[in-house]
Amino acid sequence: MRRKFTLIELLIVIAIIMILAGMLLPALNRARASAKVSNCLSNLKQLGYGLHQYADDYNGLPPRYSQPMMFKSSTMATEGVGIGIPLSLNYFGGKKNNMNVPNRQECPKNITCPAWKGPDTEANFWGKSDYMYTRDQYDATGWLDAGKLPSWNMCRRQILLYCRSTGDMPFYQPHVREYHGGSATFLHADGSVRKHAQATILKNQAPWWWGYDMKKFFEFVEEL
């Protein structure tokens, strides 16, 4: 005759399962977060390919940070600046109408960070992209006076894009946006992508210890 479980034994088994689940869930969450950061870096890599292709096609000139009048006929470019120009010209891939992300149905998936859906209510281009384009080689000074790029063939470690998942300025509000588990992701002009921890960038000091000087910030990150 088969022996049946008693209620106490059943409760013990359930308690053991819950303990094991509690031990495994943090590891699974960390793995899931790490995968999203990897996908974000992959997005930056793809956007880097598109920016290089664009520059190759336009005599070594990257997109403008500011909005040039010649692109006024482009719906995407009139809604924003920077990568909105090559995006409107399909340098980042064809349009994906099945994204199911508000305000972004017409955009390719690689401008949306998998860890953060972004400010979908913004009317301009930044309501569509999770990646901030920083500067160009023209008369624009770029994001918060970040300075001009050198000639395209001289660009190496200069930051072109970064993910906005930790703030429009990385780690501007620590503990408010921590969609990358405390790290920020960057695309450099040489095509490389990197992630840096909050502690590395902030150096355990107050947020934006370098002041609101994007040029100084970029120079610091480019040397990491």
N, CA, C and O of each residue as an XYZ file, in Angstrom:
896
protein
N       0.844     -1.195      0.000
C       0.000      0.000      0.000
C       0.888      1.257      0.000
O       1.795      1.391      0.821
N       0.606      2.171     -0.938
C       1.414      3.367     -1.063
C       1.117      4.336      0.059
O      -0.036      4.582      0.412
N       2.195      4.882      0.612
C       2.065      5.833      1.709
C       1.763      7.220      1.149
O       2.412      7.653      0.198
N       0.810      7.906      1.712
C       0.433      9.245      1.268
C       1.227     10.290      2.035
O       1.626     10.083      3.181
N       1.448     11.444      1.353
C       2.095     12.572      2.014
C       1.189     13.129      3.094
O      -0.024     13.245      2.915
N       1.793     13.468      4.207
C       1.030     14.175      5.234
C       1.031     15.655      4.909
O       1.831     16.111      4.092
N       0.157     16.397      5.527
C       0.068     17.837      5.290
C       1.375     18.525      5.658
O       1.818     19.431      4.953
N       1.997     18.102      6.757
C       3.258     18.720      7.182
C       4.345     18.474      6.149
O       5.105     19.385      5.821
N       4.428     17.246      5.631
C       5.438     16.928      4.624
C       5.217     17.751      3.357
O       6.164     18.234      2.737
N       3.941     17.900      2.988
C       3.626     18.693      1.798
C       4.043     20.145      1.993
O       4.585     20.763      1.077
N       3.795     20.692      3.171
C       4.184     22.074      3.457
C       5.693     22.235      3.448
O       6.207     23.263      3.007
N       6.411     21.220      3.934
C       7.870     21.274      3.922
C       8.397     21.307      2.496
O       9.313     22.067      2.180
N       7.808     20.472      1.633
C       8.222     20.443      0.226
C       7.963     21.795     -0.439
O       8.804     22.314     -1.174
N       6.783     22.353     -0.167
C       6.449     23.662     -0.747
C       7.419     24.726     -0.243
O       7.846     25.586     -1.014
N       7.771     24.679      1.044
C       8.705     25.649      1.605
C      10.077     25.531      0.960
O      10.724     26.540      0.682
N      10.526     24.296      0.720
C      11.828     24.087      0.068
C      11.818     24.650     -1.343
O      12.778     25.290     -1.773
N      10.713     24.406     -2.071
C      10.594     24.921     -3.442
C      10.633     26.452     -3.439
O      11.272     27.059     -4.298
N       9.954     27.070     -2.481
C       9.938     28.531     -2.403
C      11.315     29.084     -2.068
O      11.719     30.120     -2.597
N      12.032     28.397     -1.194
C      13.392     28.834     -0.861
C      14.300     28.758     -2.075
O      15.073     29.678     -2.340
N      14.205     27.648     -2.818
C      15.028     27.480     -4.023
C      14.670     28.529     -5.073
O      15.546     29.085     -5.736
N      13.372     28.790     -5.211
C      12.944     29.808     -6.183
C      13.484     31.177     -5.790
O      13.927     31.950     -6.639
N      13.440     31.469     -4.475
C      13.964     32.743     -4.004
C      15.451     32.886     -4.247
O      15.948     33.993     -4.452
N      16.167     31.762     -4.225
C      17.603     31.801     -4.492
C      17.891     31.952     -5.976
O      18.878     32.579     -6.360
N      17.022     31.371     -6.820
C      17.268     31.386     -8.266
C      16.792     32.665     -8.943
O      17.407     33.112     -9.911
N      15.713     33.259     -8.453
C      15.142     34.424     -9.124
C      16.115     35.589     -9.265
O      16.192     36.177    -10.344
N      16.869     35.951     -8.213
C      17.837     37.050     -8.400
C      18.854     36.759     -9.495
O      19.222     37.648    -10.263
N      19.306     35.509     -9.564
C      20.264     35.149    -10.614
C      19.621     35.250    -11.990
O      20.247     35.706    -12.947
N      18.359     34.818    -12.083
C      17.655     34.917    -13.367
C      17.435     36.370    -13.754
O      17.562     36.731    -14.924
N      17.107     37.203    -12.779
C      16.910     38.631    -13.063
C      18.207     39.291    -13.524
O      18.211     40.118    -14.436
N      19.312     38.909    -12.872
C      20.613     39.455    -13.293
C      20.958     39.015    -14.709
O      21.475     39.800    -15.504
N      20.669     37.752    -15.019
C      20.940     37.249    -16.371
C      20.081     37.967    -17.398
O      20.546     38.296    -18.490
N      18.809     38.210    -17.037
C      17.911     38.919    -17.953
C      18.380     40.355    -18.169
O      18.365     40.854    -19.294
N      18.796     41.017    -17.093
C      19.293     42.392    -17.210
C      20.573     42.440    -18.037
O      20.757     43.354    -18.840
N      21.456     41.467    -17.848
C      22.706     41.414    -18.610
C      22.422     41.212    -20.092
O      23.097     41.789    -20.944
N      21.420     40.390    -20.395
C      21.054     40.151    -21.798
C      20.527     41.437    -22.441
O      20.807     41.704    -23.609
N      19.772     42.225    -21.689
C      19.247     43.480    -22.233
C      20.363     44.477    -22.505
O      20.325     45.198    -23.502
N      21.362     44.520    -21.619
C      22.509     45.404    -21.851
C      23.259     44.956    -23.103
O      23.686     45.787    -23.904
N      23.420     43.632    -23.272
C      24.087     43.107    -24.471
C      23.321     43.483    -25.727
O      23.921     43.826    -26.745
N      21.986     43.420    -25.658
C      21.171     43.810    -26.809
C      21.284     45.302    -27.091
O      21.274     45.724    -28.248
N      21.392     46.103    -26.026
C      21.571     47.548    -26.200
C      22.897     47.830    -26.899
O      22.961     48.655    -27.811
N      23.951     47.146    -26.470
C      25.254     47.312    -27.120
C      25.188     46.882    -28.585
O      25.814     47.493    -29.451
N      24.428     45.831    -28.847
C      24.248     45.387    -30.235
C      23.532     46.449    -31.056
O      23.888     46.688    -32.210
N      22.508     47.095    -30.459
C      21.825     48.194    -31.145
C      22.802     49.306    -31.495
O      22.804     49.810    -32.618
N      23.636     49.689    -30.524
C      24.612     50.746    -30.773
C      25.565     50.359    -31.891
O      25.932     51.193    -32.719
N      25.964     49.093    -31.914
C      26.859     48.615    -32.958
C      26.206     48.758    -34.332
O      26.842     49.214    -35.282
N      24.936     48.368    -34.435
C      24.212     48.480    -35.699
C      24.051     49.940    -36.110
O      24.212     50.279    -37.282
N      23.733     50.803    -35.147
C      23.612     52.224    -35.458
C      24.958     52.794    -35.908
O      25.014     53.671    -36.770
N      26.041     52.285    -35.315
C      27.373     52.704    -35.736
C      27.650     52.343    -37.180
O      28.213     53.143    -37.928
N      27.252     51.128    -37.581
C      27.413     50.727    -38.981
C      26.659     51.689    -39.893
O      27.166     52.100    -40.936
N      25.421     52.050    -39.479
C      24.621     52.960    -40.293
C      25.243     54.343    -40.401
O      25.230     54.951    -41.471
N      25.787     54.843    -39.297
C      26.429     56.157    -39.324
C      27.673     56.156    -40.212
O      27.922     57.120    -40.936
N      28.453     55.072    -40.158
C      29.633     54.977    -41.007
C      29.237     54.874    -42.472
O      29.879     55.478    -43.332
N      28.187     54.114    -42.765
C      27.710     54.000    -44.144
C      27.252     55.358    -44.657
O      27.551     55.741    -45.788
N      26.522     56.080    -43.809
C      26.059     57.413    -44.176
C      27.250     58.326    -44.467
O      27.262     59.019    -45.484
N      28.255     58.332    -43.579
C      29.421     59.197    -43.771
C      30.169     58.825    -45.045
O      30.634     59.704    -45.770
N      30.287     57.529    -45.322
C      30.955     57.100    -46.554
C      30.234     57.620    -47.788
O      30.867     57.990    -48.776
N      28.900     57.645    -47.726
C      28.105     58.093    -48.874
C      28.075     59.604    -49.017
O      27.726     60.114    -50.082
N      28.434     60.331    -47.962
C      28.367     61.793    -47.985
C      29.744     62.408    -47.762
O      29.912     63.324    -46.957
N      30.722     61.886    -48.492
C      32.074     62.464    -48.531
C      32.722     62.581    -47.155
O      33.392     63.569    -46.855
N      32.514     61.568    -46.327
C      33.155     61.556    -45.027
C      32.546     62.500    -44.017
O      33.197     62.858    -43.036
N      31.315     62.908    -44.236
C      30.640     63.819    -43.309
C      29.534     63.076    -42.576
O      28.637     62.531    -43.220
N      29.571     63.039    -41.246
C      28.494     62.395    -40.487
C      27.244     63.259    -40.507
O      27.297     64.393    -40.983
N      26.123     62.758    -40.007
C      24.901     63.579    -39.960
C      25.115     64.824    -39.119
O      25.969     64.860    -38.233
N      24.337     65.822    -39.411
C      24.370     67.037    -38.598
C      23.701     66.767    -37.264
O      22.738     66.006    -37.176
N      24.230     67.407    -36.225
C      23.520     67.348    -34.943
C      22.258     68.198    -35.027
O      21.196     67.800    -34.548
N      22.388     69.386    -35.647
C      21.232     70.257    -35.807
C      20.472     69.855    -37.065
O      20.956     69.050    -37.861
N      19.309     70.407    -37.236
C      18.447     70.035    -38.349
C      18.688     70.935    -39.554
O      18.357     72.120    -39.500
N      19.255     70.413    -40.641
C      19.503     71.244    -41.822
C      18.225     71.473    -42.622
O      17.333     70.624    -42.642
N      18.147     72.613    -43.275
C      16.961     72.950    -44.047
C      16.727     71.975    -45.185
O      15.585     71.763    -45.592
N      17.812     71.368    -45.714
C      17.658     70.508    -46.883
C      16.850     69.253    -46.579
O      16.394     68.582    -47.505
N      16.661     68.916    -45.292
C      15.900     67.725    -44.933
C      14.497     68.063    -44.439
O      13.832     67.225    -43.831
N      14.048     69.291    -44.699
C      12.724     69.677    -44.241
C      11.619     68.817    -44.854
O      10.530     68.702    -44.293
N      11.909     68.211    -46.015
C      10.885     67.398    -46.666
C      10.746     66.021    -46.031
O       9.807     65.285    -46.335
N      11.678     65.673    -45.149
C      11.638     64.359    -44.508
C      10.836     64.441    -43.220
O      11.173     65.211    -42.321
N       9.778     63.651    -43.130
C       8.940     63.667    -41.933
C       9.740     63.307    -40.702
O       9.597     63.945    -39.658
N      10.592     62.280    -40.811
C      11.352     61.839    -39.653
C      12.345     62.910    -39.213
O      12.500     63.150    -38.015
N      13.020     63.555    -40.161
C      14.040     64.534    -39.809
C      13.419     65.784    -39.201
O      14.020     66.403    -38.323
N      12.221     66.168    -39.652
C      11.610     67.372    -39.096
C      11.157     67.150    -37.660
O      10.903     68.114    -36.938
N      11.054     65.903    -37.237
C      10.637     65.624    -35.866
C      11.814     65.601    -34.907
O      11.614     65.438    -33.704
N      13.011     65.754    -35.391
C      14.157     65.709    -34.498
C      15.446     66.037    -35.217
O      15.438     66.675    -36.269
N      16.549     65.599    -34.647
C      17.858     65.953    -35.164
C      18.747     64.718    -35.207
O      18.354     63.628    -34.790
N      19.951     64.920    -35.721
C      20.973     63.876    -35.636
C      20.628     62.602    -36.365
O      20.504     62.595    -37.589
N      20.470     61.515    -35.619
C      20.257     60.228    -36.276
C      18.895     60.134    -36.938
O      18.613     59.149    -37.620
N      18.031     61.146    -36.753
C      16.780     61.168    -37.494
C      17.004     61.286    -38.989
O      16.158     60.873    -39.781
N      18.151     61.854    -39.384
C      18.437     62.031    -40.811
C      18.791     60.693    -41.468
O      18.112     60.304    -42.419
N      19.825     59.967    -41.007
C      20.083     58.662    -41.624
C      18.941     57.675    -41.398
O      18.720     56.790    -42.225
N      18.211     57.814    -40.289
C      17.065     56.946    -40.066
C      16.024     57.142    -41.157
O      15.470     56.177    -41.683
N      15.761     58.420    -41.497
C      14.759     58.706    -42.520
C      15.197     58.220    -43.889
O      14.365     58.044    -44.779
N      16.506     57.999    -44.069
C      17.050     57.517    -45.339
C      17.336     56.017    -45.301
O      18.005     55.484    -46.187
N      16.825     55.338    -44.268
C      16.901     53.872    -44.141
C      18.312     53.327    -43.928
O      18.595     52.189    -44.303
N      19.196     54.119    -43.334
C      20.534     53.601    -43.026
C      20.528     52.670    -41.817
O      21.502     51.958    -41.577
N      19.437     52.674    -41.059
C      19.342     51.804    -39.892
C      18.386     50.644    -40.112
O      17.966     49.986    -39.160
N      18.049     50.400    -41.356
C      17.150     49.299    -41.671
C      15.778     49.801    -42.051
O      15.448     50.974    -41.877
N      14.983     48.877    -42.578
C      13.637     49.226    -43.009
C      12.719     49.510    -41.835
O      13.044     49.216    -40.685
N      11.598     50.070    -42.136
C      10.654     50.410    -41.083
C       9.944     49.160    -40.570
O       9.598     48.270    -41.348
N       9.733     49.100    -39.277
C       9.070     47.969    -38.646
C       7.727     48.448    -38.087
O       7.673     49.099    -37.044
N       6.672     48.123    -38.783
C       5.362     48.609    -38.378
C       4.712     47.778    -37.280
O       3.617     48.108    -36.823
N       5.378     46.695    -36.848
C       4.770     45.801    -35.860
C       5.449     45.905    -34.497
O       5.445     44.940    -33.733
N       6.030     47.061    -34.182
C       6.802     47.176    -32.944
C       5.941     47.138    -31.696
O       6.403     46.697    -30.644
N       4.692     47.591    -31.790
C       3.792     47.640    -30.637
C       4.352     48.516    -29.513
O       4.124     48.244    -28.334
N       5.073     49.551    -29.880
C       5.566     50.537    -28.918
C       4.950     51.879    -29.300
O       5.144     52.337    -30.426
N       4.221     52.514    -28.403
C       3.557     53.787    -28.754
C       4.520     54.795    -29.353
O       5.643     54.948    -28.873
N       4.087     55.480    -30.395
C       4.836     56.561    -31.035
C       6.037     56.060    -31.840
O       6.820     56.873    -32.331
N       6.202     54.733    -31.987
C       7.391     54.224    -32.667
C       7.090     53.147    -33.702
O       8.006     52.466    -34.161
N       5.855     52.985    -34.069
C       5.507     51.885    -34.962
C       6.245     51.937    -36.292
O       6.463     50.902    -36.922
N       6.632     53.140    -36.724
C       7.266     53.275    -38.038
C       8.781     53.171    -37.975
O       9.440     53.323    -39.004
N       9.357     52.919    -36.805
C      10.813     52.941    -36.639
C      11.403     51.540    -36.521
O      10.730     50.627    -36.044
N      12.645     51.360    -36.947
C      13.308     50.073    -36.743
C      13.559     49.822    -35.262
O      13.684     50.764    -34.480
N      13.632     48.572    -34.885
C      13.751     48.213    -33.471
C      15.080     48.644    -32.862
O      15.180     48.810    -31.647
N      16.098     48.825    -33.697
C      17.417     49.105    -33.119
C      17.579     50.533    -32.601
O      18.665     50.888    -32.143
N      16.547     51.357    -32.657
C      16.644     52.654    -31.993
C      15.895     52.638    -30.661
O      15.769     53.672    -30.006
N      15.402     51.474    -30.263
C      14.711     51.323    -28.989
C      15.514     50.400    -28.093
O      15.723     49.237    -28.438
N      15.966     50.893    -26.953
C      16.709     50.073    -26.007
C      15.788     49.006    -25.436
O      14.681     49.325    -25.001
N      16.216     47.745    -25.426
C      15.355     46.676    -24.894
C      15.102     46.798    -23.396
O      14.169     46.189    -22.872
N      15.933     47.585    -22.700
C      15.767     47.724    -21.252
C      14.867     48.904    -20.879
O      14.445     49.025    -19.729
N      14.574     49.771    -21.848
C      13.830     50.989    -21.534
C      12.991     51.396    -22.732
O      13.504     51.483    -23.848
N      11.716     51.643    -22.514
C      10.834     52.016    -23.615
C      10.919     53.491    -23.954
O      10.457     53.912    -25.014
N      11.502     54.276    -23.070
C      11.744     55.662    -23.411
C      10.538     56.568    -23.258
O       9.451     56.105    -22.915
N      10.724     57.877    -23.514
C       9.659     58.880    -23.353
C       8.746     58.907    -24.564
O       8.840     59.804    -25.402
N       7.870     57.931    -24.654
C       7.058     57.778    -25.857
C       6.121     58.947    -26.117
O       5.628     59.104    -27.234
N       5.869     59.767    -25.108
C       4.924     60.871    -25.284
C       5.566     62.106    -25.897
O       4.855     63.039    -26.270
N       6.906     62.140    -26.014
C       7.557     63.313    -26.604
C       7.173     63.431    -28.073
O       7.149     62.437    -28.798
N       6.875     64.650    -28.506
C       6.428     64.855    -29.886
C       7.591     64.871    -30.871
O       7.399     64.589    -32.054
N       8.808     65.202    -30.396
C       9.935     65.306    -31.319
C      10.590     63.947    -31.542
O      10.072     62.923    -31.097
N      11.726     63.939    -32.229
C      12.366     62.671    -32.567
C      12.806     61.900    -31.336
O      12.840     60.670    -31.365
N      13.141     62.588    -30.261
C      13.618     61.887    -29.066
C      12.506     61.102    -28.395
O      12.766     60.309    -27.490
N      11.260     61.312    -28.831
C      10.183     60.442    -28.400
C      10.224     59.109    -29.105
O       9.503     58.182    -28.737
N      11.076     59.007    -30.128
C      11.178     57.785    -30.911
C      12.475     57.037    -30.677
O      12.528     55.827    -30.899
N      13.512     57.710    -30.238
C      14.829     57.090    -30.099
C      15.294     57.082    -28.648
O      15.092     58.048    -27.912
N      15.913     55.985    -28.252
C      16.514     55.887    -26.919
C      18.001     56.205    -26.950
O      18.683     56.060    -25.936
N      18.518     56.640    -28.105
C      19.955     56.872    -28.242
C      20.227     58.323    -28.612
O      19.676     58.851    -29.578
N      21.081     58.948    -27.828
C      21.381     60.376    -28.002
C      22.574     60.552    -28.932
O      23.657     60.026    -28.675
N      22.367     61.295    -30.013
C      23.448     61.652    -30.936
C      24.100     62.913    -30.402
O      23.406     63.857    -30.025
N      25.425     62.941    -30.365
C      26.099     63.942    -29.539
C      26.649     65.169    -30.259
O      26.567     66.272    -29.718
N      27.209     65.016    -31.467
C      27.904     66.144    -32.091
C      28.232     65.826    -33.544
O      28.102     64.685    -33.987
N      28.661     66.851    -34.283
C      28.973     66.663    -35.698
C      30.216     67.463    -36.072
O      30.937     67.952    -35.203
N      30.462     67.593    -37.401
C      31.630     68.329    -37.883
C      31.255     69.667    -38.494
O      32.076     70.309    -39.150
N      30.016     70.089    -38.280
C      29.546     71.309    -38.920
C      29.623     72.486    -37.942
O      30.529     72.561    -37.112
N      28.670     73.388    -38.053
C      28.705     74.567    -37.198
C      28.005     74.346    -35.858
O      28.102     75.188    -34.965
N      27.304     73.224    -35.710
C      26.615     72.948    -34.447
C      27.620     72.501    -33.393
O      28.593     71.818    -33.712
N      27.394     72.878    -32.160
C      28.302     72.479    -31.082
C      27.868     71.181    -30.428
O      28.589     70.634    -29.594
N      26.692     70.681    -30.800
C      26.265     69.406    -30.266
C      25.542     69.527    -28.939
O      25.177     70.615    -28.493
N      25.350     68.381    -28.331
C      24.567     68.288    -27.101
C      25.270     69.019    -25.962
O      26.352     68.618    -25.532
N      24.655     70.086    -25.480
C      25.204     70.910    -24.391
C      26.657     71.313    -24.655
O      27.526     71.155    -23.798
N      26.895     71.832    -25.850
C      28.230     72.332    -26.226
C      29.311     71.266    -26.102
O      30.375     71.500    -25.529
N      29.017     70.098    -26.647
C      29.983     68.994    -26.574
C      31.184     69.215    -27.485
O      32.188     68.514    -27.357
N      31.099     70.175    -28.399
C      32.210     70.443    -29.312
C      32.085     69.694    -30.616
O      31.319     68.737    -30.727
N      32.854     70.143    -31.616
C      32.809     69.505    -32.932
C      33.661     68.244    -32.967
O      34.598     68.073    -32.187
N      33.301     67.371    -33.897
C      34.147     66.224    -34.190
C      35.303     66.669    -35.078
O      35.157     67.625    -35.839
N      36.446     65.996    -34.994
C      37.482     66.231    -36.001
C      37.031     65.646    -37.338
O      35.944     65.075    -37.424
N      37.833     65.779    -38.355
C      37.457     65.179    -39.648
C      37.206     63.691    -39.445
O      37.840     63.056    -38.603
N      36.279     63.140    -40.219
C      35.794     61.776    -39.996
C      36.919     60.750    -39.990
O      36.906     59.823    -39.180
N      37.890     60.904    -40.880
C      38.983     59.922    -40.935
C      39.945     60.054    -39.764
O      40.822     59.210    -39.579
N      39.783     61.118    -38.970
C      40.628     61.299    -37.789
C      39.911     60.885    -36.499
O      40.516     60.866    -35.427
N      38.640     60.559    -36.607
C      37.872     60.171    -35.428
C      38.310     58.797    -34.943
O      38.532     57.892    -35.748
N      38.434     58.641    -33.645
C      38.830     57.356    -33.063
C      37.922     57.012    -31.879
O      36.994     56.214    -32.018
N      38.188     57.611    -30.720
C      37.475     57.252    -29.500
C      36.329     58.213    -29.184
O      35.681     58.075    -28.146
N      36.070     59.179    -30.058
C      35.017     60.151    -29.768
C      33.662     59.443    -29.622
O      33.348     58.522    -30.376
N      32.880     59.882    -28.658
C      31.556     59.309    -28.444
C      30.582     59.893    -29.456
O      30.471     61.112    -29.593
N      29.875     59.012    -30.166
C      28.868     59.446    -31.128
C      27.457     59.288    -30.577
O      26.607     60.158    -30.770
N      27.212     58.177    -29.892
C      25.888     57.888    -29.353
C      26.019     57.311    -27.952
O      27.024     56.685    -27.613
N      24.991     57.530    -27.148
C      24.885     56.790    -25.889
C      23.412     56.534    -25.605
O      22.533     57.253    -26.080
N      23.167     55.503    -24.826
C      21.793     55.152    -24.490
C      21.268     56.090    -23.419
O      21.985     56.436    -22.480
N      20.023     56.497    -23.559
C      19.406     57.432    -22.627
C      18.745     56.728    -21.444
O      18.026     57.364    -20.673
N      18.976     55.439    -21.293
C      18.287     54.679    -20.247
C      18.684     55.113    -18.847
O      17.957     54.832    -17.894
N      19.823     55.795    -18.693
C      20.221     56.293    -17.377
C      20.055     57.807    -17.284
O      20.486     58.418    -16.306
N      19.438     58.412    -18.284
C      19.201     59.855    -18.275
C      19.613     60.479    -19.589
O      20.465     59.946    -20.301
N      19.003     61.618    -19.914
C      19.421     62.330    -21.124
C      20.887     62.725    -21.024
O      21.576     62.836    -22.038
N      21.365     62.940    -19.800
C      22.789     63.008    -19.501
C      23.065     61.809    -18.600
O      22.425     61.694    -17.554
N      23.988     60.907    -18.952
C      24.158     59.661    -18.201
C      24.324     59.884    -16.697
O      25.172     60.655    -16.249
N      23.496     59.191    -15.946
C      23.511     59.230    -14.480
C      23.233     60.621    -13.927
O      23.689     60.977    -12.841
N      22.475     61.404    -14.697
C      22.083     62.722    -14.196
C      21.208     62.578    -12.949
O      21.286     63.390    -12.028
N      20.382     61.539    -12.934
C      19.537     61.259    -11.774
C      19.740     59.804    -11.352
O      18.901     58.956    -11.656
N      20.840     59.501    -10.655
C      21.069     58.115    -10.216
C      19.907     57.612     -9.366
O      19.297     58.359     -8.602
N      19.627     56.335     -9.523
C      18.564     55.652     -8.786
C      17.167     56.029     -9.285
O      16.172     55.529     -8.762
N      17.083     56.897    -10.279
C      15.800     57.179    -10.907
C      15.677     56.356    -12.180
O      14.656     55.710    -12.413
N      16.717     56.383    -12.999
C      16.786     55.515    -14.177
C      17.943     54.547    -13.984
O      19.106     54.938    -14.082
N      17.634     53.308    -13.715
C      18.675     52.297    -13.576
C      18.306     51.070    -14.398
O      18.368     49.937    -13.922
N      17.923     51.323    -15.636
C      17.442     50.248    -16.494
C      18.568     49.333    -16.967
O      18.305     48.248    -17.487
N      19.803     49.754    -16.795
C      20.946     48.928    -17.198
C      21.702     48.387    -16.001
O      22.881     48.049    -16.109
N      21.035     48.303    -14.865
C      21.693     47.744    -13.698
C      22.879     48.557    -13.221
O      23.853     48.005    -12.710
N      22.797     49.885    -13.387
C      23.873     50.742    -12.908
C      25.002     50.948    -13.889
O      26.095     51.343    -13.483
N      24.779     50.694    -15.174
C      25.809     50.942    -16.185
C      25.226     51.787    -17.310
O      24.009     51.836    -17.490
N      26.096     52.450    -18.065
C      25.700     53.242    -19.228
C      26.440     52.708    -20.444
O      27.558     52.207    -20.323
N      25.822     52.812    -21.615
C      26.403     52.247    -22.841
C      26.704     53.348    -23.843
O      25.970     54.330    -23.948
N      27.818     53.167    -24.593
C      28.315     54.208    -25.492
C      28.787     53.607    -26.815
O      29.278     52.479    -26.859
N      28.631     54.380    -27.894
C      29.206     54.050    -29.199
C      30.315     55.043    -29.494
O      30.098     56.253    -29.424
N      31.507     54.545    -29.825
C      32.638     55.394    -30.181
C      32.761     55.497    -31.698
O      32.239     54.658    -32.433
N      33.448     56.522    -32.149
C      33.567     56.789    -33.582
C      34.299     55.680    -34.326
O      34.095     55.510    -35.528
N      35.149     54.920    -33.636
C      35.847     53.819    -34.302
C      34.973     52.581    -34.450
O      35.435     51.549    -34.938
N      33.705     52.678    -34.031
C      32.771     51.567    -34.165
C      32.685     50.683    -32.938
O      31.834     49.795    -32.881
N      33.548     50.903    -31.950
C      33.509     50.082    -30.744
C      32.381     50.544    -29.824
O      31.985     51.709    -29.845
N      31.873     49.619    -29.021
C      30.832     49.932    -28.049
C      31.338     49.515    -26.669
O      32.037     48.512    -26.530
N      30.979     50.288    -25.665
C      31.441     50.018    -24.303
C      30.318     50.274    -23.313
O      29.406     51.058    -23.577
N      30.396     49.612    -22.186
C      29.530     49.957    -21.062
C      30.418     50.304    -19.880
O      31.474     49.704    -19.681
N      29.973     51.286    -19.096
C      30.729     51.726    -17.937
C      29.802     51.804    -16.731
O      28.665     52.263    -16.838
N      30.290     51.360    -15.603
C      29.492     51.351    -14.383
C      29.325     52.762    -13.835
O      30.150     53.645    -14.067
N      28.238     52.944    -13.103
C      27.972     54.239    -12.488
C      29.130     54.677    -11.591
O      29.520     55.845    -11.602
N      29.678     53.742    -10.816
C      30.780     54.089     -9.906
C      32.007     54.563    -10.673
O      32.739     55.433    -10.200
N      32.236     53.992    -11.863
C      33.381     54.398    -12.677
C      33.202     55.813    -13.206
O      34.136     56.616    -13.188
N      31.999     56.112    -13.675
C      31.749     57.419    -14.280
C      31.620     58.512    -13.222
O      32.151     59.611    -13.385
N      30.917     58.203    -12.147
C      30.716     59.231    -11.115
C      31.867     59.294    -10.125
O      31.967     60.248     -9.353
N      32.743     58.284    -10.136
C      33.911     58.253     -9.247
C      33.508     58.426     -7.777
O      34.207     59.054     -6.982
N      32.342     57.835     -7.453
C      31.822     57.886     -6.087
C      31.620     59.312     -5.578
O      31.633     59.564     -4.373
N      31.436     60.224     -6.504
C      31.178     61.609     -6.131
C      29.731     61.950     -6.466
O      28.979     61.101     -6.946
N      29.354     63.175     -6.213
C      28.000     63.613     -6.507
C      27.740     63.520     -8.004
O      28.674     63.655     -8.794
N      26.482     63.291     -8.418
C      26.174     63.237     -9.847
C      26.698     64.465    -10.584
O      26.566     65.598    -10.121
N      27.274     64.213    -11.704
C      27.810     65.266    -12.562
C      28.818     66.133    -11.831
O      28.713     67.359    -11.785
N      29.810     65.441    -11.257
C      30.878     66.145    -10.557
C      31.697     67.010    -11.500
O      32.391     67.920    -11.047
N      31.633     66.745    -12.814
C      32.359     67.561    -13.794
C      31.543     68.788    -14.206
O      31.957     69.529    -15.097
N      30.402     69.009    -13.576
C      29.546     70.104    -13.978
C      28.740     69.706    -15.210
O      28.826     68.565    -15.664
N      27.978     70.615    -15.742
C      27.140     70.317    -16.900
C      27.908     70.608    -18.189
O      27.432     71.322    -19.072
N      29.084     70.047    -18.267
C      29.994     70.264    -19.386
C      30.142     68.945    -20.134
O      30.932     68.086    -19.741
N      29.365     68.786    -21.233
C      29.385     67.515    -21.955
C      30.731     67.262    -22.614
O      31.144     66.110    -22.744
N      31.422     68.318    -23.032
C      32.741     68.135    -23.637
C      33.700     67.505    -22.629
O      34.434     66.573    -22.957
N      33.688     68.017    -21.415
C      34.545     67.464    -20.366
C      34.139     66.033    -20.039
O      34.990     65.172    -19.817
N      32.841     65.787    -20.010
C      32.335     64.438    -19.726
C      32.764     63.456    -20.802
O      33.244     62.365    -20.491
N      32.595     63.832    -22.068
C      32.979     62.932    -23.159
C      34.473     62.644    -23.123
O      34.890     61.499    -23.300
N      35.270     63.663    -22.898
C      36.725     63.455    -22.838
C      37.094     62.486    -21.720
O      38.002     61.669    -21.871
N      36.386     62.581    -20.602
C      36.639     61.664    -19.485
C      36.287     60.230    -19.867
O      37.078     59.316    -19.631
N      35.110     60.023    -20.454
C      34.662     58.670    -20.806
C      35.505     58.095    -21.934
O      35.765     56.892    -21.962
N      35.934     58.938    -22.862
C      36.744     58.458    -23.995
C      38.098     57.915    -23.566
O      38.730     57.148    -24.293
N      38.538     58.319    -22.381
C      39.822     57.839    -21.873
C      39.701     56.582    -21.023
O      40.717     56.005    -20.637
N      38.485     56.148    -20.725
C      38.299     54.963    -19.892
C      38.703     53.689    -20.634
O      38.610     52.595    -20.076
